[in-house]
Amino acid sequence: MTRKTRRIIDLSVLMDPVAKEPSPPDIQYGDHESGAVHAAQLFGLQPADFPDSKAWANETITLTTHTGTHVDAPWHYWPTSEGKPSKTIDQLPLEWFYGDGVLLDFSDKPSGYEITVSDVKQKLEEIDYTLKPYDIVLIRSDADKRFYEDNYYQSHAGVSAEATHWLIDQGIKVMGTDGWGWDIPFSIQAADYKQNPREGVLWAAHYVGREKEYCQIEKLANLDQLPKPFGFTVAVFPIKIKGASGGWARPVAIIEE
């Protein structure tokens, strides 16, 4: 009997102060010597009481709940969803965040391309897959390869509001992208709106959450490392932050081989 092996692929970007996202984390690093000073102050000791005057290393991080790889909660999109108060990240069922993954590869599309319902249907036909409720759909644009480039946040293909509606209508509650955002880059939205101010241009796919409850994963990574478009499990549990519009996550793909 052949024993299956399990491979885990990290689908997150690094929390890094020099990343080119608009709100990178600020990380203050505390070394072991400063840890001994801190511990001594807390417990009425002297730093020299610890071996070689060393104790714990520690970091203090300042960041938003949407810095790095994270999950957007319905509260992020609008105060209400489906006519009820929108759920915050701590109110969402964990069952949503563990399920069969489906990879839709749009890395051949240029930055700023808006993925349509037809695009999604065609891609599903190509991979011969029918979506089922609670699948976790991952959109690949390879924007994570530009995480340290100045134009990173404008480097992805986005998903249209219509395609977002369609995915939700198939029973999808969690969908994700390796781009900075789920919609097309905000600079393109803003330029379009300034030229012709109208509804349905700014943040259109996000605003789908006003009508239909769902979550987005943003700033995924390494989707190119997935060896197949389905037949793997995704775990993407968000950090539980009281009343928050989002939560950091370290999503992984689990592949049985």
Secondary structure, 3 states (H helix, E strand, C coil): CCCCCEEEEECECCCCCCCCCCCCCEEEEECHHHHHHHHHHHHCCCHHHCHHHCCCCEEEEECCCCCCCEEECHHHHCCEECCEECCCHHHCCHHHHEEEEEEEECCCCCCCCEECHHHHHHHHHHHCCCCCCCCEEEEECCHHHHCCCCCHHHCCCEECHHHHHHHHHCCCCEEEECCCCCCCCHHHHHHHHHHCCCCCCCCCCHHHHHCCCCEEEECECCHHHCCCCEEEEEECCCCCCCCCCEEECCCEEEEEC
